[in-house]
């Protein structure tokens, strides 16, 4: 099952946190004399600015997701090239030997479309070696050394593309963890500054007091904020409905929310901070038919586990 991921300590997007921090820095400079009296020095303000700048340097999730999707598309293209070359050789071998012959079975005899990526790589290498050993018999039927060389090249390209996809998925996870850690640190500092500011202006100047209020929603209505005490986690695995092979880079989305996730190289995913209730989960992935998982019950402070099965197109 997917490992537990670090949660944000605030109930809005990191982009909103950055805006709020920038705004607070402006009003903190305006109120530097009053804040100095309660211990918020210029050095602390500069340290907060440095914290904020470090957070800005971390790539956004949209960027990391774009990298992951691009690597997945490259992997899928490379896979199709391997399958096409393999089918050409397999058709010739089947016509020559027959599908039930021992020599044909040496190639593997699997449904290529149902093989997981790593299985296809192993299958392709075995088929290449078999074709090489039987080349004297296959060559009169149309299999050439160049075809086998081309197949090996495509398998190598596919293997590299698969590793690049896995690296992109892992890098996105690492970056998400780093972004969340730094964002939580920034939020804690912001909360301290805002507490000082509110104490300074409470009962003195309502407008300036409101400058230091941190709302949980973009509308500024704190009553509409998500209460973390009433949220749960959805975690699970996306797999092929025939082979049970994990499906990486599947996009998951909860109906009626903006909550999404992407499955990792093990087909695993996790969605945090889901308000308790009943949901339908939608799943899409390259090469697969869309799938839905209805009637998912999310309970407060609990993790719900699901398995999503997807069929090939």
C-alpha positions in Angstrom: 0.0 0.0 0.0 1.1 3.6 -0.6 3.3 5.0 2.1 2.0 7.8 4.2 2.8 11.2 2.8 3.7 14.3 4.7 0.6 16.5 5.1 0.3 20.3 4.8 -0.4 22.1 8.0 -2.6 24.5 6.3 -5.8 24.0 4.2 -5.0 26.0 1.0 -2.7 25.7 -1.9 1.0 26.6 -1.6 0.5 29.3 -4.2 -2.0 31.0 -1.8 0.5 30.6 1.0 3.1 32.5 -1.1 0.7 35.3 -1.8 -0.3 35.6 1.9 3.4 35.6 3.0 4.3 38.4 0.5 1.3 40.4 1.7 2.3 39.9 5.3 5.9 40.9 4.6 4.6 44.2 3.2 2.4 45.0 6.3 5.2 43.8 8.6 7.5 46.4 7.1 4.7 49.0 7.5 4.4 48.0 11.2 8.1 47.4 11.8 8.2 49.7 14.8 5.2 48.1 16.5 6.5 44.6 15.8 10.0 45.5 17.0 8.4 46.2 20.4 7.2 42.6 20.6 10.5 41.1 19.4 10.0 40.8 15.7 13.3 42.3 14.5 14.5 43.3 11.0 16.8 40.2 11.2 13.7 38.0 11.7 11.9 39.6 8.9 14.8 39.0 6.5 15.0 35.4 7.8 11.4 34.9 6.9 12.0 36.4 3.4 14.8 33.9 3.0 12.5 31.0 4.0 10.0 32.2 1.5 12.6 32.6 -1.3 13.8 29.0 -0.7 10.2 27.7 -1.0 9.8 29.6 -4.3 12.8 27.8 -5.8 11.2 24.4 -5.5 9.5 23.3 -8.7 5.7 23.4 -8.7 3.7 20.2 -8.8 2.3 21.2 -12.2 5.8 21.3 -13.6 6.8 18.0 -12.0 3.6 16.4 -13.2 4.3 17.7 -16.7 7.7 16.0 -16.6 6.1 12.7 -15.4 3.5 12.8 -18.1 6.1 13.5 -20.8 8.3 10.6 -19.7 5.2 8.4 -19.6 4.3 9.3 -23.2 7.9 8.6 -24.3 7.7 5.2 -22.6 4.4 4.3 -24.2 5.7 5.3 -27.6 8.8 3.1 -27.1 6.6 0.2 -26.0 4.5 0.4 -29.1 7.6 0.2 -31.2 8.8 -2.9 -29.4 5.4 -4.6 -29.7 5.3 -3.8 -33.5 8.7 -5.3 -34.1 8.0 -8.3 -32.0 4.7 -9.1 -33.7 6.4 -9.1 -37.1 8.8 -11.7 -36.0 6.2 -13.7 -34.1 3.8 -13.9 -37.1 6.6 -15.2 -39.3 7.6 -17.8 -36.6 4.0 -18.9 -36.1 3.4 -19.3 -39.9 6.6 -21.3 -40.1 6.4 -23.6 -37.1 2.7 -23.4 -36.0 1.4 -22.0 -32.8 1.5 -25.3 -30.9 5.0 -26.2 -31.9 7.9 -26.4 -29.4 10.0 -23.9 -31.5 7.3 -21.3 -31.5 6.7 -21.7 -27.8 10.4 -20.9 -27.3 9.4 -17.3 -28.2 7.1 -17.1 -25.2 3.6 -17.3 -26.6 2.2 -14.4 -24.5 -0.4 -11.8 -25.4 1.9 -8.8 -25.8 -0.7 -6.2 -24.9 -1.3 -7.8 -21.5 2.3 -7.9 -20.4 3.5 -5.3 -17.9 6.3 -3.1 -19.1 9.1 -5.0 -17.4 7.6 -8.3 -18.5 7.5 -7.1 -22.1 11.2 -6.2 -21.9 12.1 -9.7 -20.7 9.8 -11.2 -23.3 11.4 -9.2 -26.0 14.9 -10.1 -25.1 14.0 -13.8 -25.0 12.3 -13.6 -28.4 15.3 -11.8 -29.8 17.6 -14.6 -28.5 15.3 -17.3 -29.9 15.0 -15.6 -33.3 18.8 -15.4 -33.4 19.2 -19.1 -32.6 16.7 -20.0 -35.3 17.8 -17.4 -37.8 18.9 -20.0 -40.4 15.3 -21.3 -40.5 13.6 -18.0 -40.2 15.6 -16.0 -42.7 14.1 -17.6 -45.8 10.7 -16.6 -44.4 11.7 -12.9 -44.1 13.4 -12.5 -40.7 16.7 -10.8 -41.2 19.6 -10.0 -38.8 18.8 -6.3 -39.3 15.2 -6.9 -38.0 16.7 -8.6 -34.8 19.2 -5.7 -34.4 16.4 -3.2 -34.7 14.3 -5.1 -32.1 17.2 -5.1 -29.7 17.7 -1.3 -30.2 14.0 -0.7 -29.6 14.0 -2.8 -26.4 17.0 -0.8 -25.1 15.2 2.4 -25.9 12.0 1.1 -24.2 14.0 0.0 -21.1 15.6 3.5 -20.9 12.3 5.2 -21.3 10.7 3.1 -18.5 13.6 3.9 -16.2 13.1 7.6 -17.0 9.4 7.4 -16.2 10.1 5.7 -12.9 12.8 8.4 -12.1 10.3 11.2 -12.9 7.6 9.6 -10.6 10.1 9.3 -7.8 11.5 12.8 -8.3 8.0 14.2 -8.2 7.4 12.4 -4.9 10.7 13.7 -3.5 9.9 17.3 -4.6 6.4 17.1 -3.2 7.9 16.0 0.2 10.5 18.8 0.1 7.9 21.4 -0.9 5.5 20.3 1.8 8.3 20.4 4.5 9.4 23.9 3.5 5.8 25.2 3.1 5.0 24.0 6.6 8.1 25.8 8.0 7.0 28.9 6.2 3.5 28.6 7.4 4.6 28.2 11.1 6.6 31.4 10.8 3.7 33.2 9.1 1.4 32.1 11.9 3.7 33.5 14.5 4.0 36.9 12.8 0.3 37.1 12.3 -0.4 36.3 15.9 1.9 39.2 16.9 0.2 41.5 14.4 -3.3 40.6 15.6 -2.3 41.2 19.2 -0.9 44.6 18.3 -4.0 45.8 16.5 -6.7 44.0 18.4 -9.3 46.6 19.5 -7.2 49.4 18.1 -7.4 49.2 14.3 -9.7 46.6 12.7 -8.4 47.0 9.2 -4.8 46.5 10.3 -5.9 43.6 12.5 -7.5 41.9 9.4 -4.2 42.3 7.5 -2.8 39.6 9.8 -5.7 37.1 9.7 -5.0 33.8 7.9 -8.1 32.5 6.3 -8.5 28.9 5.3 -10.3 29.7 2.1 -9.5 31.9 -0.9 -12.8 33.8 -0.3 -11.6 34.8 3.1 -14.6 33.1 4.8 -13.1 31.1 7.7 -16.4 29.4 8.3 -16.0 27.6 5.0 -12.6 26.2 5.9 -11.9 22.5 5.8 -11.5 21.2 9.4 -8.7 18.7 9.4 -10.4 16.9 12.3 -13.2 15.9 9.9 -11.1 14.7 7.0 -9.7 11.3 6.0 -7.3 9.7 3.5 -7.9 7.6 0.4 -5.1 5.3 -0.6 -4.9 2.5 -3.0 -3.5 0.7 -6.0 -4.3 0.9 -9.8 -3.8 -2.4 -11.6 -4.5 -4.1 -14.9 -7.8 -6.1 -14.7 -6.3 -9.1 -16.5 -2.7 -9.4 -15.3 -2.9 -7.4 -12.0 0.2 -5.6 -13.1 0.5 -2.2 -11.5 -0.4 0.8 -13.7 2.0 3.8 -13.2 1.0 7.4 -14.0 -2.7 6.8 -13.8 -4.6 10.0 -13.0 -7.1 9.7 -10.1 -9.8 12.3 -9.3 -12.6 12.5 -6.7 -15.9 13.6 -8.2 -17.2 16.9 -6.8 -13.7 18.0 -5.6 -10.4 19.3 -6.9 -8.6 16.5 -5.1 -6.4 14.4 -7.5 -3.4 12.0 -7.4 -1.1 10.2 -9.8 -0.2 6.6 -9.2 3.5 5.8 -8.7 5.6 3.1 -10.4 4.0 0.5 -8.1 0.5 1.7 -9.1 0.0 3.2 -5.7 -1.5 6.6 -4.8 -2.8 8.6 -1.8 -5.1 11.5 -1.5 -5.1 13.4 1.8 -7.4 15.9 3.5 -10.7 14.6 2.1 -13.8 15.9 3.9 -15.8 12.9 5.3 -18.5 11.7 3.0 -19.2 9.3 0.1 -17.3 9.8 -3.2 -16.8 8.3 -6.7 -13.2 7.9 -7.8 -12.4 8.3 -11.5 -9.2 6.8 -13.1 -7.6 7.4 -16.5 -4.4 6.0 -17.9 -2.7 5.9 -21.3 -3.7 2.7 -23.1 -6.6 1.9 -20.7 -10.3 2.5 -20.7 -11.4 5.0 -18.0 -12.6 3.4 -14.8 -14.7 4.5 -11.9 -15.0 3.3 -8.3 -18.3 4.5 -6.7 -19.5 4.6 -3.1 -16.2 5.2 -1.5 -16.8 6.2 2.1 -14.3 8.5 3.7 -14.4 8.7 7.5 -12.8 11.3 9.7 -9.3 10.6 10.8 -9.3 7.2 9.0 -7.6 5.8 5.8 -9.8 4.1 3.3 -8.1 1.6 1.0 -9.2 0.7 -2.6 -8.1 -1.2 -5.6 -8.9 0.2 -9.1 -8.9 -2.3 -11.9 -8.5 -0.9 -15.5 -8.9 -2.7 -18.8 -6.8 -2.1 -21.9 -8.3 -0.1 -24.8 
